[in-house]
Amino acid sequence: MLLHFWTRAEQFADHAEGVRAILGRYPQDAQVLLLRMSGMHEGPEESPGYRWVTFEAPAAAEGLGIDSRAPIEDWSRLDEVLADFPDPRSLAILADNQPADGRYRLAGWMSCLFERHWSLREMTNALMDFSANPREVHRLYRALTDFSLAIIGRARDELGMHFWLHSCGNIEPFLPALINLGLDVIHPIQKYAMDERLIAERYGGGICV
């Protein structure tokens, strides 16, 4: 399957037109839809409640890198955040959905657990949280997992999509459980971390590799 994922012509500067020509000559085999990710402090105009936190960004965050900003500066605000978590049923998530054009349909969702954790707590706090605040981490991850599962369910039920999981490293010990959970496709079979032939022989009957 040919995908143009993360290949943007404008990033090639003086060669942009040549890249556009190549992409046009070799169109991607899938129709890729955008699932809109929620904003941090503000939601879209049509769905203002579709955001991660209800309070304004700290003034001190201005000018900092994204991994140095902490919308949740103190875990005492976790109850407030969880009580008004983004609604996975929001119409904003599928706002950019396009009619099926006959190709295999794909949609993507990122920043599920650790990425969302550090974007809410900033990187240093997030790394320390695993030791210093495990209870709060478990509560946040439970809410994030439920949110992601609901979106996966919508993509399956409303768009008729399969469930793909991208994961690096050797995840073979988890594959039986993932198959039982309903995973359709594992991507990729990372070279030198897993044996693609062995994985296909063992699990090919239950999952696409």
Summary of the structure (lengths in Angstrom):
residues: 209
radius of gyration: 19.7
end to end distance: 12.6
largest distance: 55.2
contacts: 503
relative contact order: 0.11
helix: 47%
strand: 9%
